[in-house]
Amino acid sequence: MSFSENLHYLRKRDKITQEELADRLGVTRQSVSKWETGEASPETEKLILICDLFGVSLDEIVRTDLTAGALREKPEEENAEECGREFIAKTNRFAAWVAFGVFFILLGVSVCLLLCGISEYLDGSSARLASVMSGVAVVLFVAVSVFLFIFSGMEYDRFRKEHPVMQKVYGDAERKAFAKKFATAMACLVSAILLDTVFLVVFSSLIDAEIIAVNNQDAAYCFVTAVFLCLLSFIVGGLVYFGILRTKYDISEYNRQNGKGDASDESGNKRKKWSDALCGSIMLVATGVFLLIGFVWHLWHPGWVVFPIGGILCAIVNTVLGTKD
């Protein structure tokens, strides 16, 4: 039994494509193909990695006929259970990190507004320092968020490539229990967004009508909007967290996203990717516009309207791209 035949057998046994194996080994798909046809052999370093990947020894993969059952394989149920536990842990961690990333972005804008409001009561160099610190705060919070997004996204994406197909990890009773919990959480969080918006509108109107007496209206607008965004950061973070956790209970959607679902779902996956990309771009532009008109023209109070406009545009995008589903 040659190495090439053993490699082909192990790859098929673990349901790994040539491209996936090449990605894990850091080589091209053509290299893997040549190894399996016997046209070339991997370097010693790559050969050791292959042994570690498939759980075999160097002697076994080179000299043993693995297709004859000489190698003891892990029971399929044991592998599925272990993979399921890892999937749950990875998803929980990914949901938490992404939720914190969204939280920090909104919190950074809130801190920025708070410092801008404080600067309205200061003079000279102190006011300029507060204005500079407001910009620094946004950059720092966004930097933390970007780190969380990239790190967690790369780790989760690596897991998805290693496990493109997942078996169900929860029973019907557990899925029903989470569905009830999810519906309750969504209802509470969406209601909280409405209440938070009412808070912003009411207090802004009271300040406009001078029912609430303030020494500096611009500073008051900044403080009210800062509180609004601070509360919103917790709410949106919760929405993101529960939304990602839902993927643990919808394995068919997980498999479709990895391109392992039915062929009829491919067009839906493409539309979803376009929808996600457009919505992300819309909200990034909204954030940039808000910061621009705030720092350049000091219109923090009316500037916040770009966020609900961005949300409406995202809803339109999702509706249009989802009409064919």
N, C-alpha and C positions, 0 to 999 in steps of 0.2 A: 504493500500500500504506500503510495507516494504522498509527499506533503501536500501537493496540489489537490489530490482527491480528498484528503482529510480536511483541508481548509474549506473546500466546497461543501462537504458534509456538515461541518460545524456551523457554517454560515446559514445553511438551509435549516439546520436543527433549531437554531435560535431565531429564525425568521428575520434575518438582517440582510438588507440589500447590499450590493457592492458599494454603492455610494455612501451608505451609512457606515459601513466598515472602513471605507477610505477616510471619511471625516474623523472617525475616532482614532485612526492611526496617523493622520496627518499626511496622507499620500493621495494620489489621484485614483479615480475609479479604474483607469486603464492599467495602473500598476496591480491592483487587486485582480483584475481580469487576467493579466499575464501570469500571476502567481497560480491561479486556479487552472489555467491551461498548461502550465508547466513551461511556459516560454521564459520565465524569469523566476528568481527566488528572492525573498526579502532579506534585508540586512539583518544581522544578529539582533540589533536593538529592536527592530520591528517584529522579529520572530518572537522575542520575549514578550513584547506587548500583546501579540496575538495569543500566546499561551495564557497570559494573565486574563485577557478578555474572555476567553472561552473556558477558563478553569481547567486547563490541561497542562501536563509537563512537556518539556522540550522533547524528551524521549518518546512520549506518546504520540505527539503530533507528527514526528518524523518517521518513526519505525512501526507504530502500532496501527492495525486496521480498526479505526474507530467505528466504521460503519457496521462492523460485525458485533458490536455491543461489548467490546472489551472494556470500554470506558463506562464507569458508573455515572449516570446522569442524575441530577437532582429531580426528585418527584415533581411533576408538573404542578400539583396543587400547592406544594411548598413554595415553588418559585412564584406562583400567582399571588399567594398570601404575602410573601415578602415584598413583592413589587407593589401590591396594594397599600401596604403600610408606608412604603417610601413615597408613593403617590400622595397619600393623605398628608404626610409631613411636608413634602415639597409644596403642595398647594396651600397649606396653612401658612407657611413661611412666605410664599409669594404674595398671598392676599394681604398679609400684615405689612410687608415692606412697601407694596404699591399703595396701600391705603395711607401709610405714613408719608409717602412721597407726595401724594395729593394734599394731605393735611398740611405739610410744611410749606408748599407753594402758597396756599391761601393764607396761612398764618404769616408768611413773610410779607405779603401785601398788607395784611392787617397791621403788623408792626411798623411797616413803612408809613401807613396813614397815621398811626399813633404818633410817630416821631414828627411827621409833618404838622400835626395839630399842635404839638408841643412847641415847634419852632415858631408858630404864630405868636406865642407869648414871649419870645426871646428877641434880643436885639443884637446887631452887629455880628461878631464872630461866633457867638453862641448859636444864633439862628442858622448861620451857614453850616456850622458843625452838625447841628441836628438834621439839616437837609441832606448833608452828605451821608450821615449815618443811616438815614432812611433808605437811600439807594444801596448802601453797603448791606443793610439788613436783607433787602430783597435778593441781592446776588448770593449772599451766604445761604439763605433758606432754599433758593432755587438750586444751588450747588449740591446741597445735601439731598434734595429731591432727585436730581439727575443721577447722583451716585446710587441711590436706592433703586431707581428705575432700571439703570443699566445693569447693576450687579445682580439684582433679583431676576431681571428678564433673561440675562444670559444663563444663569443657573437653571431657571425653569425651562428655557428653550433647550438646553443640553439634555435635561431629563426627558423632554418630549421626543427628542431625536433618538435617544436610547430606547425609549418605550413608546413607539408610535401607536401601538394598539394596546388598549387597556381593557381588562375584564371588569365586570361590576364589582365594586368593593363594598357596597351597602345593600342591605336587603330592602324589601318594599316598605316594611314598617319604619325603618330609619329614614328612608327617602320621604315618606309621608310626614314624619315628625319634623324634618327639616323644612319641608314645603310650608307647613303651618307656621313655623318659626320665621321663615323667610318672608312670608306674606305679612306677618305682624310687624317685622322690622321695617319692611319697605313702606308700609302704611304710616308708621310712626315717623320715619325719617322724612318722607315726602311732606307730611303734615308739619314737621318741624321747619322745613324750608319755607312753607307758606307763612308760618308764624314769624319766622325770622324776617321775611320780606315785609310783612305787616309792621313789624317793629321798626324797620328802616323807613318805610313810607310815613308812618305816623309821626315818628320823632323828627324826620326831616320837615314834614309839613308844619309841625308845632314850632320848629325853629324859624321856618320861613314866615309864619304868621306872627312871630315874636310873642307867642303865648308862653314859650319857655324863654325867659330872659337870659341872654348870654352876652359876654363882653366882646366876643369875636365869633361871628357866625361861621367863617371859614374853618376855624379850629373846631367848632362844635360839629360841623359836617364831617370833618375828618374823624373825630372821636366816635360819632355814631356809626359811620361806615366801617371803622376799625372793629367795633363790637360786632357789627353785622357779619363781617368776613371771618372774624374769629369763631363765632358760632357756626357759620357755614362750613368752616374747615372741618369741624368735628362731624357735621352731618354728612358732607360729601365723602369724607373718609370712611364713614360707616357704610354708605351706599356702595362704595367701591369694594370694601371688605366683604360684604355679604354677596355682592355680585360675583366676585371671584370664587368664593367658597361654594357657590352653587354648582360650579363645574365639577366638584367632587361627586355630585349626585347625578350628573348628566353625562355618563360615560360615552354615550353615542355622539354627543356634541363634541367631546374631547377627540374622539376618533375621527370625526368629520373635519375638525380643524387641522388635524395632522394629515389630511388627505387619504385617510384609510376608510372612509365611509363609502356609501353608495355613490355611483357615478352621477346619479341625479342630483346629488348635493354639491357638486363641484361649482356650479354657477352661483349657488347661494353662498358658498365660502368666498368666492371672488368678490361678490357684492358686499359681503360683510367686511372684508379687508379694505375695500375702497371706502366704505362707510366709516370705519374706524380711522383710516388715514385722514379723510376729509374733516371729520369731527375734531381730531387732534390738531390739525392745521388751523381750523377755525378758532379754537380756544387759545392757541398760541398767538395768533394774530390779535385776538381780543385782548389778551394780556399785554401784548406789546403796545397796542393803541392806548390802552388805559394808562400805562406807565408814561407813554410819550406825552399825552395831553396833560397828564398830571405834573410831570417835571418841567415841561416846556411852558405850558400856559397856566399851570396851577389850578386846573379845573378838576380837582379830585372828586368833588361832590357830583357833578353831572356825569363825570367820566365813568362811574361804575355801571352805567346803563349798558355799556358794551358787553357785559357778562350775560345778562338775560337775553340780549340780542343774539349773542353767540349760542346760547342754549336753544333758542328758537330755531336758528339755522341748522343746528345739529339735529333737532327733531325733524325738520323738513328733509334733511339728507337721509336720515334713517327711514322716513316714510317713503320717499321716492325710490330709494334703492331696495326697499323691502317689499314693494308692490308685487314683485314677481314670485315671492316666496309662497 
